[in-house]
């Protein structure tokens, strides 16, 4: 199964709806396919200019390493030299910071990742997970 544009758009719509319902600051949400290419992106009104780049970096790190960004945040603390080297080799695309989750199909295969930026890492992660679940997919 591959991640469709319709699924990516549903993830973003549900994530932003959850953010708005929760009263979070303006967010950007980015959905990437399993190869790290942008499938869809939205930035709410008044979200700062770096939000899309940060959300993309979080999602890119998750799909690139095959783990949710919360896991990568901890690994980066444990192995800073390795993660600094990965970040350097990724030419600025790689941000191992809480706020992104993997997107899996019902069989458990990774088909992409979604990242958000605008709130705390926990808020960003929560809306990403809500979006994935609302699209009928599995959070990884």
VEXVO-732841 format. One record per residue (C-alpha): x, y, z; residue in three letters. Coordinates in nm, 3 decimals, padded with zeros to 5 digits, always signed. Each point is the difference from the previous one (the first is absolute). Example, Ala and Ser with C-alpha at 12.3 -4.5 7.8 and 13.67 -1.06 7.14 Angstrom:
BEGIN
r X = +01.230 | Y = -00.450 | Z = +00.780 | residuo = ALA
r X = +00.137 | Y = +00.344 | Z = -00.066 | residuo = SER
This chain:
BEGIN
r X = +00.000 | Y = +00.000 | Z = +00.000 | residuo = UNK
r X = +00.120 | Y = +00.352 | Z = -00.073 | residuo = UNK
r X = -00.112 | Y = +00.319 | Z = +00.168 | residuo = UNK
r X = -00.252 | Y = +00.179 | Z = -00.219 | residuo = UNK
r X = -00.045 | Y = +00.374 | Z = -00.034 | residuo = UNK
r X = -00.353 | Y = -00.040 | Z = +00.136 | residuo = UNK
r X = +00.132 | Y = -00.175 | Z = +00.312 | residuo = UNK
r X = +00.267 | Y = +00.266 | Z = +00.048 | residuo = UNK
r X = -00.258 | Y = +00.276 | Z = -00.029 | residuo = UNK
r X = -00.229 | Y = -00.177 | Z = +00.250 | residuo = UNK
r X = +00.290 | Y = -00.034 | Z = +00.245 | residuo = UNK
r X = +00.071 | Y = +00.372 | Z = -00.023 | residuo = UNK
r X = -00.365 | Y = +00.106 | Z = +00.025 | residuo = UNK
r X = -00.058 | Y = -00.212 | Z = +00.311 | residuo = UNK
r X = +00.330 | Y = +00.108 | Z = +00.158 | residuo = UNK
r X = -00.077 | Y = +00.368 | Z = -00.047 | residuo = UNK
r X = -00.358 | Y = -00.049 | Z = +00.121 | residuo = UNK
r X = +00.135 | Y = -00.162 | Z = +00.317 | residuo = UNK
r X = +00.246 | Y = +00.286 | Z = +00.047 | residuo = UNK
r X = -00.272 | Y = +00.261 | Z = -00.037 | residuo = UNK
r X = -00.238 | Y = -00.188 | Z = +00.233 | residuo = UNK
r X = +00.278 | Y = -00.021 | Z = +00.260 | residuo = UNK
r X = +00.080 | Y = +00.372 | Z = -00.024 | residuo = UNK
r X = +00.360 | Y = -00.051 | Z = -00.110 | residuo = UNK
r X = +00.206 | Y = +00.269 | Z = -00.171 | residuo = UNK
r X = -00.009 | Y = +00.009 | Z = -00.384 | residuo = UNK
r X = +00.159 | Y = -00.314 | Z = -00.142 | residuo = UNK
r X = +00.157 | Y = -00.136 | Z = -00.314 | residuo = UNK
r X = -00.051 | Y = -00.366 | Z = -00.086 | residuo = UNK
r X = +00.200 | Y = -00.189 | Z = -00.263 | residuo = UNK
r X = -00.063 | Y = -00.350 | Z = -00.131 | residuo = UNK
r X = +00.282 | Y = -00.187 | Z = -00.174 | residuo = UNK
r X = -00.011 | Y = -00.327 | Z = -00.191 | residuo = UNK
r X = +00.223 | Y = -00.293 | Z = +00.091 | residuo = UNK
r X = +00.284 | Y = +00.141 | Z = -00.212 | residuo = UNK
r X = -00.005 | Y = +00.332 | Z = +00.186 | residuo = UNK
r X = -00.167 | Y = +00.200 | Z = -00.277 | residuo = UNK
r X = -00.264 | Y = +00.259 | Z = +00.088 | residuo = UNK
r X = -00.349 | Y = -00.134 | Z = -00.065 | residuo = UNK
r X = -00.195 | Y = +00.291 | Z = +00.153 | residuo = UNK
r X = +00.058 | Y = +00.305 | Z = +00.220 | residuo = UNK
r X = -00.210 | Y = +00.266 | Z = +00.167 | residuo = UNK
r X = +00.096 | Y = +00.299 | Z = +00.214 | residuo = UNK
r X = -00.270 | Y = +00.169 | Z = +00.203 | residuo = UNK
r X = -00.042 | Y = +00.376 | Z = -00.014 | residuo = UNK
r X = +00.248 | Y = +00.177 | Z = +00.230 | residuo = UNK
r X = +00.231 | Y = -00.303 | Z = +00.033 | residuo = UNK
r X = +00.357 | Y = +00.126 | Z = -00.015 | residuo = UNK
r X = +00.210 | Y = -00.040 | Z = -00.312 | residuo = UNK
r X = +00.215 | Y = -00.286 | Z = +00.132 | residuo = UNK
r X = -00.289 | Y = -00.228 | Z = +00.097 | residuo = UNK
r X = -00.014 | Y = -00.187 | Z = -00.332 | residuo = UNK
r X = +00.376 | Y = -00.060 | Z = -00.001 | residuo = UNK
r X = +00.000 | Y = -00.125 | Z = +00.359 | residuo = UNK
r X = -00.300 | Y = -00.229 | Z = -00.055 | residuo = UNK
r X = +00.165 | Y = -00.138 | Z = -00.314 | residuo = UNK
r X = +00.326 | Y = -00.065 | Z = +00.185 | residuo = UNK
r X = -00.178 | Y = -00.186 | Z = +00.278 | residuo = UNK
r X = -00.194 | Y = -00.217 | Z = -00.246 | residuo = UNK
r X = +00.310 | Y = -00.058 | Z = -00.215 | residuo = UNK
r X = +00.195 | Y = -00.119 | Z = +00.304 | residuo = UNK
r X = -00.282 | Y = -00.237 | Z = +00.098 | residuo = UNK
r X = -00.039 | Y = -00.160 | Z = -00.342 | residuo = UNK
r X = +00.374 | Y = -00.004 | Z = -00.060 | residuo = UNK
r X = +00.078 | Y = -00.180 | Z = +00.324 | residuo = UNK
r X = -00.322 | Y = -00.206 | Z = +00.017 | residuo = UNK
r X = -00.099 | Y = +00.130 | Z = +00.343 | residuo = UNK
r X = -00.227 | Y = +00.266 | Z = +00.147 | residuo = UNK
r X = +00.182 | Y = +00.321 | Z = +00.078 | residuo = UNK
r X = -00.054 | Y = -00.047 | Z = +00.375 | residuo = UNK
r X = +00.219 | Y = -00.311 | Z = -00.022 | residuo = UNK
r X = +00.256 | Y = +00.187 | Z = -00.208 | residuo = UNK
r X = +00.012 | Y = +00.285 | Z = +00.252 | residuo = UNK
r X = +00.106 | Y = -00.244 | Z = +00.269 | residuo = UNK
r X = +00.247 | Y = -00.179 | Z = -00.226 | residuo = UNK
r X = +00.155 | Y = +00.336 | Z = -00.093 | residuo = UNK
r X = +00.057 | Y = +00.072 | Z = +00.371 | residuo = UNK
r X = +00.166 | Y = -00.339 | Z = +00.042 | residuo = UNK
r X = +00.213 | Y = +00.017 | Z = -00.318 | residuo = UNK
r X = +00.058 | Y = +00.368 | Z = -00.076 | residuo = UNK
r X = +00.304 | Y = -00.050 | Z = -00.226 | residuo = UNK
r X = -00.185 | Y = -00.248 | Z = -00.220 | residuo = UNK
r X = -00.311 | Y = +00.218 | Z = -00.030 | residuo = UNK
r X = +00.207 | Y = +00.311 | Z = -00.072 | residuo = UNK
r X = +00.170 | Y = -00.192 | Z = -00.281 | residuo = UNK
r X = -00.336 | Y = -00.115 | Z = -00.138 | residuo = UNK
r X = -00.134 | Y = +00.356 | Z = +00.014 | residuo = UNK
r X = +00.308 | Y = +00.130 | Z = -00.183 | residuo = UNK
r X = -00.023 | Y = -00.266 | Z = -00.270 | residuo = UNK
r X = -00.372 | Y = +00.076 | Z = -00.046 | residuo = UNK
r X = +00.082 | Y = +00.359 | Z = -00.096 | residuo = UNK
r X = -00.233 | Y = +00.157 | Z = +00.253 | residuo = UNK
r X = -00.305 | Y = -00.215 | Z = -00.072 | residuo = UNK
r X = +00.031 | Y = -00.214 | Z = +00.312 | residuo = UNK
r X = -00.149 | Y = +00.121 | Z = +00.331 | residuo = UNK
r X = -00.021 | Y = -00.270 | Z = +00.271 | residuo = UNK
r X = -00.246 | Y = +00.192 | Z = +00.218 | residuo = UNK
r X = -00.336 | Y = -00.114 | Z = +00.140 | residuo = UNK
r X = -00.287 | Y = +00.087 | Z = -00.231 | residuo = UNK
r X = -00.018 | Y = -00.264 | Z = -00.276 | residuo = UNK
r X = -00.133 | Y = -00.353 | Z = -00.031 | residuo = UNK
r X = +00.025 | Y = -00.272 | Z = -00.260 | residuo = UNK
r X = -00.301 | Y = -00.078 | Z = -00.215 | residuo = UNK
r X = -00.062 | Y = -00.372 | Z = -00.042 | residuo = UNK
r X = -00.253 | Y = -00.195 | Z = -00.203 | residuo = UNK
r X = -00.226 | Y = -00.252 | Z = +00.176 | residuo = UNK
r X = +00.260 | Y = -00.275 | Z = -00.048 | residuo = UNK
r X = +00.263 | Y = +00.208 | Z = +00.184 | residuo = UNK
r X = +00.206 | Y = +00.104 | Z = -00.304 | residuo = UNK
r X = +00.142 | Y = +00.353 | Z = +00.019 | residuo = UNK
r X = -00.151 | Y = +00.209 | Z = -00.280 | residuo = UNK
r X = +00.109 | Y = +00.344 | Z = +00.117 | residuo = UNK
r X = +00.029 | Y = +00.241 | Z = +00.289 | residuo = UNK
r X = -00.176 | Y = +00.311 | Z = +00.124 | residuo = UNK
r X = +00.163 | Y = +00.284 | Z = +00.189 | residuo = UNK
r X = -00.137 | Y = +00.313 | Z = +00.160 | residuo = UNK
r X = +00.147 | Y = +00.318 | Z = +00.140 | residuo = UNK
r X = -00.151 | Y = +00.287 | Z = +00.192 | residuo = UNK
r X = -00.072 | Y = -00.133 | Z = +00.345 | residuo = UNK
r X = +00.197 | Y = -00.198 | Z = +00.250 | residuo = UNK
r X = +00.147 | Y = -00.328 | Z = -00.122 | residuo = UNK
r X = -00.277 | Y = -00.185 | Z = +00.182 | residuo = UNK
r X = -00.268 | Y = +00.214 | Z = -00.164 | residuo = UNK
r X = +00.158 | Y = -00.044 | Z = -00.341 | residuo = UNK
r X = +00.019 | Y = -00.377 | Z = +00.045 | residuo = UNK
r X = -00.357 | Y = -00.022 | Z = +00.129 | residuo = UNK
r X = -00.150 | Y = +00.172 | Z = -00.303 | residuo = UNK
r X = +00.209 | Y = -00.214 | Z = -00.236 | residuo = UNK
r X = -00.128 | Y = -00.318 | Z = +00.163 | residuo = UNK
r X = -00.357 | Y = +00.130 | Z = -00.010 | residuo = UNK
r X = +00.034 | Y = +00.067 | Z = -00.371 | residuo = UNK
r X = +00.137 | Y = -00.344 | Z = -00.078 | residuo = UNK
r X = -00.275 | Y = -00.173 | Z = +00.197 | residuo = UNK
r X = -00.271 | Y = +00.215 | Z = -00.160 | residuo = UNK
r X = +00.124 | Y = -00.109 | Z = -00.343 | residuo = UNK
r X = -00.048 | Y = -00.365 | Z = +00.100 | residuo = UNK
r X = +00.372 | Y = -00.071 | Z = +00.013 | residuo = UNK
r X = +00.231 | Y = -00.117 | Z = +00.278 | residuo = UNK
r X = +00.229 | Y = +00.220 | Z = +00.210 | residuo = UNK
r X = +00.356 | Y = -00.121 | Z = +00.026 | residuo = UNK
